[in-house]
Amino acid sequence: MVVHVFAGQSQNAGKDAVKELIQLRETRDGLKKRLCKYDVLIEDENTPVDEYTEAKTELESVRLRLRELTAKIRDKQSALGVADRAQLEKLLNDPFLAARMNALALKQHQKVDAHTAASVKSREPAISKLARSYNALCNTMQQLFDKGKAPRGAICPKQLELKGIFDLDVDDTIWEDIGLEEGMPAAPPPWLADEDVHAGIKAMLERDRCLEEEVRLQHECRSMRVWLSEEWRLVNLALGT
């Protein structure tokens, strides 16, 4: 059977592979730092016993993960086409493009967290940390832009307003990806410019909140019934004696 791959699908697959490789390389660099840290702790005679024990315990595990990750990076990099390899080198050697790609990944992570969290309150610390990391990358891009080190035509994305970030209004900056993609769209996306889509998004968010509230009320109702049943049993027990 012949599989036909359309140009757009191939380009997106290549772009995703490059992004994955960048993230894998960052993870690998983090493991290398951990390995160096453990080596220093083990060799230092003044290392506290608990830190020494942790370093000895984790050392081989980190080495194994590093070897596996290095092999995975090598295999995935070998599978890249010529154009994708050139794009990877471009990203690795251009701090502005690397920062932009990382900022887009963080932004998408924030959007997913905002939509899938059963309770946003429980995720506030993690989402706030992502927002601060995103703003730091935006600041890095702005500094590179001001120094003339950004690609021609590049646009710096807006930083997120940390105050009220959990309100998730339809006009919030979190929904805007302007400055994070390779090129600008010919027309603004519907979620940004279409009033009907605005209303639909608000309605969907309200519906999600209502469903969450329904689940909470059902839980409270079950708890009240259990409590009332126990109280009724105790009353009958008292009357019976």
C-alpha positions in Angstrom: 0.0 0.0 0.0 1.3 3.4 -0.9 1.0 6.1 1.7 0.6 9.6 0.4 2.0 12.4 2.6 0.8 15.9 1.8 3.3 18.7 1.9 1.7 20.4 4.9 1.7 17.2 6.9 5.3 16.6 6.0 6.3 20.1 7.0 4.4 19.8 10.3 6.0 16.4 11.1 9.4 17.8 10.4 8.8 20.9 12.6 7.5 18.7 15.4 10.6 16.4 15.1 12.9 19.4 15.4 11.0 20.8 18.4 11.2 17.3 20.1 14.9 17.1 19.4 15.5 20.6 21.0 13.6 19.5 24.1 15.4 16.2 24.3 18.8 18.0 24.1 17.7 20.3 26.9 16.7 17.3 29.0 20.0 15.7 28.2 21.9 18.8 29.3 19.9 18.8 32.6 21.0 15.2 33.2 24.6 16.0 32.5 24.4 18.8 35.2 22.9 16.3 37.7 25.6 13.8 36.9 28.3 16.4 37.5 26.6 17.5 40.8 26.5 13.9 42.0 30.2 13.3 41.1 31.2 16.4 43.1 29.1 15.3 46.1 30.6 11.8 46.1 34.2 13.0 45.8 33.8 15.7 48.5 34.7 14.3 52.0 32.6 17.0 53.7 29.3 16.0 51.9 26.5 15.3 54.4 25.6 11.6 54.7 22.1 12.0 53.3 23.3 13.9 50.3 26.1 11.4 49.7 23.6 8.5 50.0 21.2 10.2 47.5 24.1 10.8 45.0 25.3 7.2 45.2 21.8 5.9 44.8 20.9 8.1 41.9 24.2 8.1 40.0 23.8 4.9 38.0 20.2 5.6 37.3 21.0 9.1 35.9 23.9 7.6 33.8 21.6 5.0 32.3 19.0 7.6 31.4 21.7 9.8 29.9 23.0 7.0 27.7 19.5 6.1 26.6 18.6 9.7 25.9 21.8 10.3 24.0 21.1 7.3 21.8 17.5 8.5 21.2 18.8 11.9 20.2 21.3 10.4 17.8 18.6 8.2 16.2 16.1 11.0 15.8 18.7 13.4 14.4 19.8 10.8 11.8 16.2 10.4 10.7 15.8 14.1 9.9 15.8 15.3 6.3 18.2 17.8 4.9 15.9 20.8 5.4 15.0 19.7 9.0 18.7 19.3 9.9 19.3 22.8 8.6 16.4 24.1 10.7 17.8 22.3 13.8 21.2 23.9 13.3 19.5 27.2 12.8 17.6 26.9 16.1 20.7 25.7 18.0 22.8 28.6 16.8 20.1 31.4 17.0 19.2 32.3 20.6 16.2 34.3 19.5 14.6 31.4 17.6 15.4 29.0 20.4 13.8 31.3 22.9 10.7 31.8 20.7 10.3 28.0 20.3 10.6 27.5 24.0 8.1 30.3 24.7 5.6 28.7 22.3 5.9 25.4 24.0 5.4 27.0 27.4 2.4 28.9 26.1 0.8 25.7 24.8 1.4 24.0 28.1 -0.3 26.8 29.9 -3.4 26.6 27.6 -3.6 22.8 28.1 -3.4 23.2 31.9 -6.0 25.9 31.9 -8.5 23.7 30.0 -7.9 20.3 31.6 -7.4 21.2 35.3 -10.4 19.9 37.3 -9.6 22.6 39.8 -7.5 25.6 38.6 -6.7 26.5 42.2 -4.8 23.2 42.7 -2.6 24.1 39.7 -1.9 27.8 40.5 1.7 27.3 41.6 2.6 25.3 38.5 0.8 27.6 36.1 2.3 30.7 37.7 5.8 29.2 37.4 5.2 28.5 33.7 4.0 32.1 33.2 7.1 33.6 34.9 9.3 31.3 32.7 7.4 32.4 29.6 7.8 36.1 30.5 11.5 35.6 31.1 11.8 34.2 27.6 9.8 37.1 26.2 12.2 39.4 28.0 15.2 37.6 26.5 13.7 37.9 23.0 13.1 41.6 23.5 16.7 42.2 24.6 18.0 40.3 21.5 15.6 42.3 19.3 16.8 45.6 20.8 20.4 44.5 20.1 19.6 43.7 16.4 20.1 40.0 16.9 16.6 38.9 15.9 15.8 37.6 12.4 14.4 40.1 9.9 10.7 40.6 10.3 10.6 39.0 13.8 8.0 40.2 16.3 8.5 40.0 20.0 5.5 38.4 21.8 3.7 40.2 24.6 4.4 39.1 28.2 1.6 37.6 30.2 -0.2 39.7 32.9 0.3 37.5 36.0 -2.5 39.3 37.9 -5.7 37.8 36.7 -4.1 35.0 34.7 -6.6 32.5 36.0 -9.6 34.5 34.8 -9.1 33.2 31.2 -11.0 35.9 29.5 -11.3 35.6 25.7 -9.2 38.7 25.2 -6.4 37.6 27.5 -2.8 37.6 26.1 -2.5 33.9 26.9 -4.6 33.1 23.8 -2.4 35.2 21.4 0.5 33.5 19.7 1.6 36.5 17.6 5.3 36.6 17.4 5.7 32.9 18.3 5.2 31.4 14.9 7.4 31.4 11.9 5.2 33.6 9.8 2.2 35.9 10.3 -1.2 34.6 9.1 -2.9 36.5 6.2 -5.8 37.2 8.5 -6.3 37.2 12.2 -7.5 33.8 13.6 -11.2 33.5 14.4 -10.6 33.3 18.2 -9.0 36.7 17.9 -11.2 38.6 15.5 -14.6 36.7 15.3 -17.2 37.9 17.8 -19.2 34.7 17.4 -16.2 32.7 18.2 -15.6 34.9 21.3 -19.1 34.2 22.4 -18.7 30.5 21.8 -15.5 30.4 23.8 -17.1 32.2 26.7 -20.1 29.8 26.6 -17.9 26.8 26.5 -15.9 28.0 29.5 -19.1 28.7 31.4 -20.4 25.2 30.5 -17.2 23.6 31.8 -17.5 25.5 35.1 -21.1 24.4 35.4 -20.1 20.8 34.8 -17.4 21.1 37.5 -19.9 22.6 39.9 -22.4 19.8 39.2 -19.8 17.2 40.1 -19.0 19.1 43.3 -22.6 19.4 44.3 -23.2 15.7 43.6 -20.3 14.9 45.9 -21.7 17.2 48.6 -25.1 15.6 48.2 -23.7 12.1 48.7 -21.8 13.3 51.8 -25.0 14.8 53.3 -26.9 11.6 52.7 -24.3 9.5 54.3 -24.2 11.9 57.3 -28.0 12.0 57.6 -28.2 8.2 57.4 -25.7 7.8 60.2 -27.5 10.4 62.3 -30.8 8.6 61.7 -29.3 5.3 62.8 -27.9 6.9 66.0 -31.3 8.4 66.8 -33.1 5.1 66.3 -30.4 3.4 68.4 -30.9 5.9 71.2 -34.7 5.6 71.1 -34.4 1.8 71.1 -32.4 1.8 74.3 
